[in-house]
């Protein structure tokens, strides 16, 4: 599976406020731990002061990421950016191959 850095941003503060209760329910109900096959969340961090955040995850493909995050985009006006990334070990190995 590929490592990804995923960032999100709310299109407006109204969208962020609207989604807050749904997010609390998502986490407290345990739904946030019901991950689909081909997706593993490693960490997530929220920066509510500007309506953004970051997820570090592994996914089998970008289409899996769309399945994971698409409903949040549709319901709450969030934009998502996916960037493939390397672990430190992978990066060091790549440099040594030169």
N, C-alpha and C positions, 0 to 999 in steps of 0.2 A: 504494500500500500504506500501511497505517496503522502509525504508530510505537506500540509498546507497551513498558511497563515491566512485567516479569514477575517476581514474587517467589515463592520456594519456601521451604517449611519441612518438615523431617522431623517426623513425629509422635512419634518417640522417638529416643534416642541409639542404641538397638539397630538401628533401621532405617537410621540414618546409617552405622553401622559395617558393616552388612550390604551396603550399596550401594557402599562405597568401592572394593573390587576391581573391581566391574563398571564403575565410572566411569573408573578408570585404564585398563582395557581399552578402553572406549569412546573415550577420547582417543588413546591410543597406537596403536590399530589404524587410526585415521583416520576411524572411523565418525562422529565428532563433526563432521566436515566434509561428510558426505553429507547435505545439507539438502534438504528436500522443496520442490517448486515452491510459490511463494507465501509462503516464509519466508526471512528473512535475519537472521542473528544479527549484531549490531553489537558487542556486548561482553557479557561475563559476569563476575561477581565472586562469590567464595565467602567466607562467614563461618562456617567450621567450628566456631568456639567456641560458637555457638548453633544450629547446624544449619540455617542459612538462606543465601540468596543472591539475587542479582538478575541478570536478563538484560535487556538493551536490544535490541530487535529490531524488525523490520518484518514484518508479516504481512498477507495479503490479507483475513483474517477471523479471528474468534475460534475458529472451527471448525478452522482450520489449526493454531492453537496447541494445541488439544486433541489433534490428531493428533501433533504434535511431542512433547508432554509427557505424554500419557495413559499410555504404557507405564511411565514412571517412577513415576507415581502408583500404578498397579496393582501393580508389582513391589516397590516400596520404601517405601510408606507416606508419600509426599510430598503435601503440599497445595500448590496453585498458585493465584496470584491474578494476573489480567491487568488492566492499567489502560491505556486508550488515553492517549497523550501527544502533545505538540506539541514540535517542535524550537524552538530559540530564534527562528529566522527566522520560523517559522509564527506563534509567539506575538506577536512584534513586529508582523507584518503584521496580525494580528487586532486588536490594540490600535489600530493606525493607522486601521482601517476605521471606528471609532466616530465 
